[in-house]
Amino acid sequence: MATARDIMHPGAECIGEHQTLVYAAQRMHDLDIGAMPVCGDDDRLHGIITDRDIVVKCVAAGGDPATTTAGTLAQGTPVFIGADEDAGEVLHVMEKHRIRRLPVIDDHRLVGMISEADLSRHLSEQAVGHFVEEVCTSG
């Protein structure tokens, strides 16, 4: 069975927790992605922020993305998966936490990201269909 390493998009870029949301948005634009992992000064995953987080939790709430840091929005315990976990566990974690993007960790370091598009490229239609039903359409 495929592993998280087999499914992931390798080389995910982290944004530093002290970087501004303007910088995060620029990197998302440049990389054509909708989410970025946030890493601390220790180079370890501290969370993830999405383009939607920037708009809803900062801009719409009256915050200033030029001064608000990525670490401010990346609160809570990050959900991630080990690079050698199997595809079934990848789906289980994403379904359990109702997330569409999953950071992949190896030796406590970010090595990649798994998105819905990665799932559809590497897993069966049945597995992806179940994921979509559980995560994207359930209330």
DSSP file (Angstrom, degrees, kcal/mol; ACC not computed):
  #  RESIDUE AA STRUCTURE BP1 BP2  ACC     N-H-->O    O-->H-N    N-H-->O    O-->H-N    TCO  KAPPA ALPHA  PHI   PSI    X-CA   Y-CA   Z-CA
    1    1 A M              0   0    0      0, 0.0     0, 0.0     0, 0.0     0, 0.0   0.000 360.0 360.0 360.0 147.6    0.0    0.0    0.0
    2    2 A A        -     0   0    0    120,-0.1    85,-2.6    84,-0.1    86,-0.3  -0.264 360.0-141.5 -64.5 151.3    1.1    3.5   -0.7
    3    3 A T  B  >  -A   86   0A   0     83,-0.3     4,-1.6    84,-0.1     3,-0.4  -0.625  29.2-101.2-107.4 170.4    2.6    5.6    2.1
    4    4 A A  H  > S+     0   0    0     81,-2.6     4,-2.7    78,-0.3    80,-0.2   0.881 124.6  57.0 -56.8 -38.7    2.2    9.3    2.9
    5    5 A R  H  4 S+     0   0    0     78,-2.3    -1,-0.2    80,-0.3    79,-0.1   0.864 106.0  49.9 -61.9 -36.6    5.6    9.9    1.3
    6    6 A D  H  4 S+     0   0    0     -3,-0.4    -1,-0.2    77,-0.3    -2,-0.2   0.831 118.0  38.8 -69.9 -32.8    4.3    8.3   -2.0
    7    7 A I  H  < S+     0   0    0     -4,-1.6    -2,-0.2    -3,-0.1    -1,-0.2   0.804  97.0  96.7 -87.9 -33.5    1.2   10.5   -2.0
    8    8 A M  S  < S-     0   0    0     -4,-2.7   106,-0.2    -5,-0.2    -5,-0.0  -0.025  76.2-119.5 -64.6 158.8    2.6   13.8   -0.8
    9    9 A H  E     -B  113   0B   0    104,-3.4   104,-1.8     1,-0.0     3,-0.4  -0.902  44.0-136.8 -90.1 112.6    3.7   16.8   -2.8
   10   10 A P  E    S+B  112   0B   0      0, 0.0   102,-0.2     0, 0.0   101,-0.0  -0.218  73.7  38.5 -73.7 162.5    7.4   17.0   -1.7
   11   11 A G        -     0   0    0    100,-1.7   101,-0.2     1,-0.2   100,-0.1   0.782  69.7-176.4  76.3  28.8    9.3   20.1   -0.8
   12   12 A A        -     0   0    0     -3,-0.4     2,-0.4    99,-0.2    -1,-0.2  -0.317  20.9-131.5 -58.3 139.3    6.6   22.0    1.0
   13   13 A E        -     0   0    0     98,-0.0     2,-0.3    25,-0.0    -1,-0.1  -0.796  14.4-145.6 -97.8 134.5    7.7   25.4    2.1
   14   14 A C        -     0   0    0     -2,-0.4     2,-0.4    22,-0.1    24,-0.2  -0.713   4.8-142.7 -93.7 147.6    7.2   26.6    5.6
   15   15 A I  E     -e   38   0C   0     22,-2.6    24,-2.4    -2,-0.3     2,-0.1  -0.910  29.7-110.2-103.8 140.6    6.5   30.2    6.5
   16   16 A G  E >   -e   39   0C   0     -2,-0.4     3,-1.8    22,-0.2    54,-0.4  -0.405  19.4-123.2 -70.1 145.2    8.1   31.5    9.7
   17   17 A E  T 3  S+     0   0    0     22,-2.0    54,-2.3     1,-0.3    55,-0.3   0.697 112.1  53.0 -62.8 -18.7    5.8   32.2   12.6
   18   18 A H  T 3  S+     0   0    0     52,-0.2    -1,-0.3    51,-0.1     2,-0.1   0.468  85.2 106.9 -96.0  -2.6    7.1   35.8   12.8
   19   19 A Q  S <  S-     0   0    0     -3,-1.8    51,-2.7     1,-0.1    52,-0.3  -0.439  75.1-110.5 -73.0 150.1    6.4   36.5    9.1
   20   20 A T  B  >  -G   69   0D   0     49,-0.2     4,-2.2    -2,-0.1    49,-0.2  -0.337  18.7-116.3 -78.0 162.7    3.5   38.8    8.3
   21   21 A L  H  > S+     0   0    0     47,-2.1     4,-2.8    44,-0.8    45,-0.2   0.787 116.4  60.4 -68.8 -27.5    0.3   37.6    6.7
   22   22 A V  H  > S+     0   0    0     43,-2.0     4,-2.3    46,-0.3    -1,-0.2   0.943 107.2  45.4 -62.0 -46.4    1.1   39.9    3.7
   23   23 A Y  H  > S+     0   0    0     42,-0.3     4,-2.5     2,-0.2    -2,-0.2   0.920 112.6  51.1 -61.7 -43.7    4.3   37.9    3.2
   24   24 A A  H  X S+     0   0    0     -4,-2.2     4,-2.5     1,-0.2    -2,-0.2   0.924 110.7  48.5 -59.7 -44.9    2.3   34.6    3.6
   25   25 A A  H  X S+     0   0    0     -4,-2.8     4,-2.4     1,-0.2    -1,-0.2   0.888 110.6  51.3 -63.6 -39.2   -0.3   35.7    1.1
   26   26 A Q  H  X S+     0   0    0     -4,-2.3     4,-2.9     2,-0.2    -1,-0.2   0.912 111.0  47.8 -64.3 -41.9    2.5   36.7   -1.4
   27   27 A R  H  X S+     0   0    0     -4,-2.5     4,-2.6     2,-0.2    -2,-0.2   0.907 111.0  51.1 -65.6 -41.3    4.2   33.3   -1.0
   28   28 A M  H  X>S+     0   0    0     -4,-2.5     5,-2.2     2,-0.2     4,-0.9   0.918 112.7  46.8 -60.8 -42.5    0.8   31.5   -1.5
   29   29 A H  H ><5S+     0   0    0     -4,-2.4     3,-0.7     2,-0.2    -2,-0.2   0.948 113.5  47.4 -62.7 -49.3    0.3   33.6   -4.6
   30   30 A D  H 3<5S+     0   0    0     -4,-2.9    -2,-0.2     1,-0.2    -1,-0.2   0.858 118.9  40.2 -61.6 -36.9    3.8   32.9   -5.9
   31   31 A L  H 3<5S-     0   0    0     -4,-2.6    -1,-0.2    -5,-0.2    -2,-0.2   0.510 105.9-127.4 -90.7  -6.1    3.6   29.2   -5.2
   32   32 A D  T <<5 +     0   0    0     -4,-0.9     2,-0.3    -3,-0.7    -3,-0.2   0.937  65.2 128.6  56.1  51.6   -0.1   29.0   -6.4
   33   33 A I      < -     0   0    0     -5,-2.2    -1,-0.2    -6,-0.1    -2,-0.1  -0.874  57.4-145.2-130.7 163.4   -1.2   27.3   -3.2
   34   34 A G  S    S+     0   0    0     -2,-0.3    17,-2.4     1,-0.1    18,-0.4   0.397  80.2  37.2-110.6   0.4   -4.0   27.9   -0.7
   35   35 A A  E     - F   0  50C   0     15,-0.3    15,-0.2    16,-0.1    -1,-0.1  -0.997  57.6-164.7-152.0 149.9   -2.3   26.9    2.5
   36   36 A M  E     - F   0  49C   0     13,-2.9    13,-2.6    -2,-0.3   -22,-0.1  -0.999  23.9-122.4-137.0 135.8    1.2   27.1    4.1
   37   37 A P  E     - F   0  48C   0      0, 0.0   -22,-2.6     0, 0.0     2,-0.5  -0.458  26.3-137.9 -67.0 148.3    2.6   25.3    7.1
   38   38 A V  E     -eF  15  47C   0      9,-3.1     8,-3.6   -24,-0.2     9,-1.3  -0.956  20.0-168.1-112.4 125.2    3.9   27.6    9.8
   39   39 A C  E     -eF  16  45C   0    -24,-2.4   -22,-2.0    -2,-0.5     6,-0.2  -0.864  11.7-134.1-114.4 148.1    7.2   26.7   11.4
   40   40 A G    >   -     0   0    0      4,-2.3     3,-2.2    -2,-0.3    -1,-0.1  -0.178  41.5 -84.5 -86.8-176.4    8.8   28.1   14.5
   41   41 A D  T 3  S+     0   0    0      1,-0.3    -1,-0.1     2,-0.1   -25,-0.0   0.733 129.4  62.8 -61.3 -21.8   12.3   29.3   15.2
   42   42 A D  T 3  S-     0   0    0      2,-0.2    -1,-0.3     1,-0.0     3,-0.1   0.369 114.8-118.2 -84.1   4.5   13.1   25.6   15.9
   43   43 A D  S <  S+     0   0    0     -3,-2.2    67,-0.4     1,-0.3     2,-0.3   0.727  74.3 127.0  64.5  24.5   12.2   24.8   12.3
   44   44 A R  S    S-     0   0    0     65,-0.1    -4,-2.3     1,-0.0    -1,-0.3  -0.831  70.9 -89.9-113.1 153.3    9.4   22.5   13.5
   45   45 A L  E     +F   39   0C   0     -2,-0.3    -6,-0.3    63,-0.3     3,-0.1  -0.373  43.0 167.7 -63.5 126.1    5.7   22.6   12.5
   46   46 A H  E     -     0   0C   0     -8,-3.6     2,-0.3     1,-0.4    -7,-0.2   0.525  61.2 -56.8-113.2 -13.7    3.6   24.9   14.7
   47   47 A G  E     -F   38   0C   0     -9,-1.3    -9,-3.1    30,-0.1    -1,-0.4  -0.988  50.4 -95.9 165.4-165.0    0.5   25.0   12.5
   48   48 A I  E     -F   37   0C   0     -2,-0.3     2,-0.4   -11,-0.3    27,-0.1  -0.994  22.4-160.2-146.1 143.3   -0.9   25.8    9.1
   49   49 A I  E     -F   36   0C   0    -13,-2.6   -13,-2.9    -2,-0.3     2,-0.3  -0.955   7.5-155.8-125.5 149.8   -2.6   28.8    7.7
   50   50 A T  E  >  -F   35   0C   0     -2,-0.4     4,-1.8   -15,-0.2   -15,-0.3  -0.752  33.3-110.5-116.7 164.9   -4.9   29.1    4.7
   51   51 A D  H  > S+     0   0    0    -17,-2.4     4,-1.9    -2,-0.3     5,-0.1   0.872 122.2  55.2 -60.2 -35.6   -5.8   31.9    2.4
   52   52 A R  H  > S+     0   0    0    -18,-0.4     4,-3.2     1,-0.2     5,-0.4   0.888 102.6  55.2 -65.2 -39.2   -9.2   31.8    3.9
   53   53 A D  H  >>S+     0   0    0      1,-0.2     4,-2.1     2,-0.2     5,-0.6   0.919 107.0  51.0 -57.4 -44.2   -7.7   32.2    7.4
   54   54 A I  I  X>S+     0   0    0     -4,-1.8     5,-2.3     3,-0.2     4,-0.8   0.921 116.6  39.8 -61.3 -44.3   -6.0   35.4    6.3
   55   55 A V  I  <>S+     0   0    0     -4,-1.9     5,-3.5     3,-0.2     6,-0.3   0.957 126.1  32.1 -71.0 -51.0   -9.3   36.8    4.9
   56   56 A V  I  <5S+     0   0    0     -4,-3.2    -3,-0.2     3,-0.2    -2,-0.2   0.927 125.4  38.0 -77.5 -46.4  -11.7   35.7    7.6
   57   57 A K  I  <5S+     0   0    0     -4,-2.1    -3,-0.2    -5,-0.4    -1,-0.2   0.650 133.9  15.8 -85.4 -14.6   -9.6   35.8   10.7
   58   58 A C  I  <XS+     0   0    0     -4,-0.8     5,-3.3    -5,-0.6     4,-0.2   0.684 127.9  35.0-118.2 -69.8   -7.6   38.9    9.9
   59   59 A V  I > <S+     0   0    0     -5,-2.3     3,-1.6     1,-0.2    -3,-0.2   0.936 122.8  42.4 -60.1 -52.5   -8.9   41.1    7.2
   60   60 A A  T 3 <S+     0   0    0     -5,-3.5    -1,-0.2     1,-0.3    -4,-0.2   0.771 112.2  56.2 -67.4 -24.5  -12.6   40.7    7.8
   61   61 A A  T 3 5S-     0   0    0     -6,-0.3    -1,-0.3    -5,-0.2    -2,-0.2   0.376 123.6-103.7 -87.8   4.6  -12.1   40.9   11.5
   62   62 A G  T < 5S+     0   0    0     -3,-1.6    -3,-0.2     1,-0.2    -2,-0.1   0.589  74.0 142.3  87.1  10.4  -10.4   44.3   11.1
   63   63 A G      < -     0   0    0     -5,-3.3    -1,-0.2     1,-0.0    -5,-0.1  -0.303  53.9-117.5 -80.0 168.5   -6.8   43.1   11.6
   64   64 A D    >>  -     0   0    0      1,-0.1     4,-2.5    -2,-0.1     3,-1.7  -0.917  15.2-162.5-109.7 108.4   -3.8   44.4    9.6
   65   65 A P  T 34 S+     0   0    0      0, 0.0   -43,-2.0     0, 0.0   -44,-0.8   0.667  89.2  65.4 -65.8 -13.9   -2.2   41.7    7.6
   66   66 A A  T 34 S+     0   0    0    -45,-0.2   -46,-0.1   -46,-0.1   -43,-0.1   0.699 117.8  23.4 -79.1 -18.5    0.9   43.8    7.3
   67   67 A T  T <4 S+     0   0    0     -3,-1.7     2,-0.3     2,-0.1    -1,-0.1   0.594 100.6  94.6-119.7 -18.7    1.5   43.5   11.1
   68   68 A T     <  -     0   0    0     -4,-2.5   -47,-2.1     1,-0.1   -46,-0.3  -0.594  69.5-136.8 -76.7 134.5   -0.3   40.3   12.0
   69   69 A T  B >>  -G   20   0D   0     -2,-0.3     3,-0.9   -49,-0.2     4,-0.8  -0.558  15.6-120.4 -94.7 157.6    2.0   37.3   12.0
   70   70 A A  H >> S+     0   0    0    -51,-2.7     4,-1.7   -54,-0.4     3,-0.7   0.866 113.2  61.4 -59.4 -37.6    1.5   33.8   10.7
   71   71 A G  H 34 S+     0   0    0    -54,-2.3    -1,-0.2   -52,-0.3   -53,-0.1   0.778  94.0  63.7 -62.5 -26.5    2.0   32.5   14.2
   72   72 A T  H <4 S+     0   0    0     -3,-0.9    -1,-0.2   -55,-0.3    -2,-0.2   0.881 111.1  36.0 -64.2 -38.2   -1.0   34.4   15.4
   73   73 A L  H << S+     0   0    0     -4,-0.8     2,-1.7    -3,-0.7    -2,-0.2   0.722 102.0  76.4 -87.7 -22.7   -3.3   32.4   13.2
   74   74 A A     <  +     0   0    0     -4,-1.7     2,-0.2   -27,-0.1    -1,-0.2  -0.455  69.4 146.8 -89.2  64.8   -1.5   29.1   13.5
   75   75 A Q        +     0   0    0     -2,-1.7   -27,-0.2    -3,-0.1     2,-0.1  -0.594  33.8  34.9-100.8 162.3   -2.8   28.3   17.0
   76   76 A G  S    S-     0   0    0     -2,-0.2    -2,-0.0   -29,-0.1     0, 0.0  -0.317 103.2 -41.7  90.0-177.3   -3.7   25.0   18.5
   77   77 A T        -     0   0    0     -2,-0.1   -30,-0.1   -30,-0.0   -31,-0.1  -0.769  63.6-124.5 -89.4 122.7   -2.0   21.6   18.0
   78   78 A P        -     0   0    0      0, 0.0     2,-0.5     0, 0.0   -31,-0.1  -0.384  15.3-134.6 -68.9 143.9   -1.1   21.0   14.3
   79   79 A V        +     0   0    0     -2,-0.1     2,-0.3    18,-0.0   -32,-0.0  -0.851  41.2 149.1 -95.7 131.6   -2.4   17.8   12.7
   80   80 A F        -     0   0    0     -2,-0.5     2,-0.3    22,-0.1    24,-0.2  -0.906  33.7-133.2-150.9 175.3    0.2   16.0   10.7
   81   81 A I  E     -c  104   0B   0     22,-1.9    24,-2.8    -2,-0.3     2,-0.2  -0.986  26.2-107.6-137.6 149.4    1.2   12.5    9.6
   82   82 A G  E >   -c  105   0B   0     -2,-0.3     3,-1.7    22,-0.2   -78,-0.3  -0.486  30.3-121.0 -73.0 146.0    4.5   10.6    9.5
   83   83 A A  T 3  S+     0   0    0     22,-2.3   -78,-2.3     1,-0.3   -77,-0.3   0.761 110.3  50.7 -60.3 -27.5    6.0   10.1    6.1
   84   84 A D  T 3  S+     0   0    0    -80,-0.2    -1,-0.3   -81,-0.1     2,-0.1   0.393  81.3 115.0 -96.5   3.8    5.9    6.3    6.4
   85   85 A E  S <  S-     0   0    0     -3,-1.7   -81,-2.6     1,-0.1   -80,-0.3  -0.425  71.3-108.5 -69.2 149.6    2.3    6.0    7.5
   86   86 A D  B >>  -A    3   0A   0    -83,-0.2     4,-1.8   -82,-0.1     3,-0.7  -0.316  25.5-105.0 -80.8 165.8    0.1    4.1    5.0
   87   87 A A  H 3> S+     0   0    0    -85,-2.6     4,-2.4     1,-0.3     5,-0.2   0.810 118.5  60.6 -60.0 -33.1   -2.5    5.7    2.7
   88   88 A G  H 3> S+     0   0    0    -86,-0.3     4,-2.3     1,-0.2    -1,-0.3   0.901 106.1  46.7 -61.6 -40.3   -5.3    4.3    4.9
   89   89 A E  H <> S+     0   0    0     -3,-0.7     4,-2.7     2,-0.2     5,-0.2   0.862 108.2  56.5 -69.9 -36.1   -4.0    6.2    7.9
   90   90 A V  H  X S+     0   0    0     -4,-1.8     4,-2.4     2,-0.2     5,-0.2   0.959 111.3  43.2 -56.8 -51.6   -3.7    9.4    5.8
   91   91 A L  H  X S+     0   0    0     -4,-2.4     4,-2.8     1,-0.2     5,-0.3   0.905 112.5  53.4 -61.8 -42.3   -7.4    9.2    4.9
   92   92 A H  H  X S+     0   0    0     -4,-2.3     4,-3.0    -5,-0.2     5,-0.2   0.933 111.1  45.2 -59.2 -47.4   -8.3    8.3    8.4
   93   93 A V  H  X S+     0   0    0     -4,-2.7     4,-2.2     2,-0.2    -1,-0.2   0.924 114.9  47.4 -64.0 -44.9   -6.5   11.4    9.8
   94   94 A M  H  X>S+     0   0    0     -4,-2.4     5,-2.2    -5,-0.2     4,-0.5   0.902 116.7  43.7 -65.5 -39.9   -7.9   13.7    7.2
   95   95 A E  H ><5S+     0   0    0     -4,-2.8     3,-0.6    -5,-0.2    -2,-0.2   0.930 112.3  52.2 -69.2 -45.8  -11.4   12.4    7.7
   96   96 A K  H 3<5S+     0   0    0     -4,-3.0    -2,-0.2    -5,-0.3    -1,-0.2   0.896 120.2  33.8 -57.9 -42.3  -11.2   12.4   11.5
   97   97 A H  H 3<5S-     0   0    0     -4,-2.2    -1,-0.2    -5,-0.2    -2,-0.2   0.437 105.1-128.4 -95.6  -0.5  -10.1   16.0   11.6
   98   98 A R  T <<5 +     0   0    0     -3,-0.6     2,-0.3    -4,-0.5    -3,-0.2   0.929  56.9 147.8  53.1  52.1  -12.1   17.1    8.6
   99   99 A I      < -     0   0    0     -5,-2.2    -1,-0.2    -6,-0.2    -2,-0.1  -0.858  45.7-158.5-119.4 153.6   -9.1   18.7    6.8
  100  100 A R  S    S+     0   0    0     -2,-0.3    16,-0.7     1,-0.2     2,-0.4   0.450  80.8  48.1-108.7  -5.0   -8.3   19.0    3.2
  101  101 A R  E     - D   0 115B   0     14,-0.2    14,-0.2    -7,-0.1    -1,-0.2  -1.000  63.5-171.0-138.6 136.8   -4.5   19.5    3.6
  102  102 A L  E     - D   0 114B   0     12,-2.7    12,-2.2    -2,-0.4   -22,-0.1  -0.959  17.7-136.4-135.8 116.3   -2.1   17.4    5.7
  103  103 A P  E     - D   0 113B   0      0, 0.0   -22,-1.9     0, 0.0     2,-0.5  -0.416  18.9-141.7 -66.6 145.0    1.5   18.2    6.5
  104  104 A V  E     -cD  81 112B   0      8,-3.0     7,-2.9   -24,-0.2     8,-1.2  -0.945  17.0-162.9-113.5 128.9    3.9   15.2    6.2
  105  105 A I  E     -cD  82 110B   0    -24,-2.8   -22,-2.3    -2,-0.5     2,-0.4  -0.882  13.4-179.8-116.5 140.2    6.7   15.0    8.8
  106  106 A D  E >  S- D   0 109B   0      3,-2.7     3,-1.4    -2,-0.4   -24,-0.0  -0.973  79.5  -9.2-137.8 124.9    9.9   12.9    8.8
  107  107 A D  T 3  S-     0   0    0     -2,-0.4     3,-0.1     1,-0.3    -1,-0.1   0.907 129.6 -56.8  53.5  45.3   12.3   13.1   11.8
  108  108 A H  T 3  S+     0   0    0      1,-0.2     2,-0.4   -64,-0.0   -63,-0.3   0.597 117.8 108.2  66.0  15.1   10.3   16.0   13.2
  109  109 A R  E <  S- D   0 106B   0     -3,-1.4    -3,-2.7   -65,-0.1     2,-0.3  -0.939  76.6-108.0-124.2 145.8   10.7   18.1   10.0
  110  110 A L  E     + D   0 105B   0    -67,-0.4    -5,-0.2    -2,-0.4   -96,-0.1  -0.544  40.7 163.9 -69.6 126.6    8.3   19.0    7.3
  111  111 A V  E     -     0   0B   0     -7,-2.9  -100,-1.7     1,-0.3     2,-0.3   0.509  59.1 -25.3-120.4 -11.7    8.9   17.1    4.1
  112  112 A G  E     -BD  10 104B   0     -8,-1.2    -8,-3.0  -102,-0.2    -1,-0.3  -0.990  52.5-113.6-179.6 179.5    5.7   17.5    2.2
  113  113 A M  E     -BD   9 103B   0   -104,-1.8  -104,-3.4    -2,-0.3     2,-0.5  -0.979  14.7-147.5-135.0 147.4    2.0   18.2    2.1
  114  114 A I  E     + D   0 102B   0    -12,-2.2   -12,-2.7    -2,-0.3     2,-0.2  -0.978  23.4 175.8-115.8 127.0   -0.9   16.1    1.0
  115  115 A S  E  >  - D   0 101B   0     -2,-0.5     4,-2.0   -14,-0.2   -14,-0.2  -0.677  48.5 -95.5-118.4 174.9   -3.9   17.8   -0.6
  116  116 A E  H  > S+     0   0    0    -16,-0.7     4,-2.4     1,-0.2     5,-0.2   0.896 125.8  55.6 -56.7 -40.6   -7.2   16.6   -2.1
  117  117 A A  H  > S+     0   0    0      1,-0.2     4,-1.6     2,-0.2    -1,-0.2   0.886 105.4  51.5 -62.3 -38.3   -5.5   16.7   -5.5
  118  118 A D  H  > S+     0   0    0      2,-0.2     4,-1.4     1,-0.2    -1,-0.2   0.902 108.9  51.3 -64.3 -40.7   -2.7   14.4   -4.3
  119  119 A L  H  X S+     0   0    0     -4,-2.0     4,-2.5     1,-0.2     3,-0.4   0.936 109.3  49.9 -59.9 -46.5   -5.3   12.0   -3.0
  120  120 A S  H  < S+     0   0    0     -4,-2.4    -1,-0.2     1,-0.2    -2,-0.2   0.808 111.0  49.8 -66.6 -28.6   -7.1   11.9   -6.4
  121  121 A R  H  < S+     0   0    0     -4,-1.6    -1,-0.2    -5,-0.2    -2,-0.2   0.780 123.9  27.1 -76.9 -27.2   -3.8   11.3   -8.3
  122  122 A H  H  < S+     0   0    0     -4,-1.4     2,-0.2    -3,-0.4    -2,-0.2   0.602 109.7  63.7-116.4 -13.9   -2.6    8.4   -6.1
  123  123 A L  S  < S-     0   0    0     -4,-2.5     0, 0.0    -5,-0.2     0, 0.0  -0.693  85.1 -87.8-115.5 166.6   -5.7    6.7   -4.6
  124  124 A S     >  -     0   0    0     -2,-0.2     4,-2.4     1,-0.1     5,-0.2  -0.241  35.2-115.2 -67.5 156.5   -8.6    4.7   -6.0
  125  125 A E  H  > S+     0   0    0      1,-0.2     4,-2.9     2,-0.2     5,-0.2   0.881 117.5  54.9 -57.7 -38.5  -11.8    6.5   -7.0
  126  126 A Q  H  > S+     0   0    0      2,-0.2     4,-2.2     1,-0.2    -1,-0.2   0.923 108.9  45.8 -63.6 -44.9  -13.6    4.6   -4.2
  127  127 A A  H  > S+     0   0    0      2,-0.2     4,-2.1     1,-0.2    -2,-0.2   0.920 116.2  45.2 -65.4 -43.8  -11.2    5.9   -1.5
  128  128 A V  H  X S+     0   0    0     -4,-2.4     4,-2.8     2,-0.2     5,-0.2   0.899 111.0  54.2 -66.8 -40.4  -11.3    9.5   -2.8
  129  129 A G  H  X S+     0   0    0     -4,-2.9     4,-2.3    -5,-0.2    -2,-0.2   0.899 108.9  48.1 -59.8 -41.6  -15.1    9.3   -3.1
  130  130 A H  H  X S+     0   0    0     -4,-2.2     4,-2.5     2,-0.2    -1,-0.2   0.917 111.3  51.0 -64.8 -43.1  -15.4    8.2    0.5
  131  131 A F  H  X>S+     0   0    0     -4,-2.1     4,-3.1     2,-0.2     5,-0.6   0.941 110.7  48.0 -58.2 -49.2  -13.1   11.0    1.6
  132  132 A V  I  X>S+     0   0    0     -4,-2.8     4,-1.6     1,-0.2     5,-1.2   0.914 112.4  49.8 -59.9 -43.7  -15.1   13.6   -0.3
  133  133 A E  I  <5S+     0   0    0     -4,-2.3     5,-0.5    -5,-0.2     4,-0.4   0.913 117.6  39.6 -61.4 -43.0  -18.3   12.3    1.2
  134  134 A E  I  <5S+     0   0    0     -4,-2.5    -2,-0.2     3,-0.1    -1,-0.2   0.898 129.7  24.5 -75.3 -42.2  -16.9   12.4    4.7
  135  135 A V  I  <5S+     0   0    0     -4,-3.1    -3,-0.2    -5,-0.2    -2,-0.2   0.853 127.8  35.5 -95.9 -39.8  -15.0   15.7    4.6
  136  136 A C  I  <<S+     0   0    0     -4,-1.6    -3,-0.2    -5,-0.6    -4,-0.1   0.722 126.1  27.2 -96.0 -22.6  -16.5   17.8    1.9
  137  137 A T  S   <S+     0   0    0     -5,-1.2    -3,-0.1    -4,-0.4     2,-0.1   0.605  90.5 101.0-118.4 -14.3  -20.2   17.1    2.0
  138  138 A S              0   0    0     -5,-0.5    -4,-0.0    -6,-0.3    -5,-0.0  -0.462 360.0 360.0 -74.6 145.6  -21.0   16.0    5.6
  139  139 A G              0   0    0     -2,-0.1    -1,-0.1     0, 0.0    -5,-0.0   0.436 360.0 360.0 -91.1 360.0  -22.6   18.6    7.8
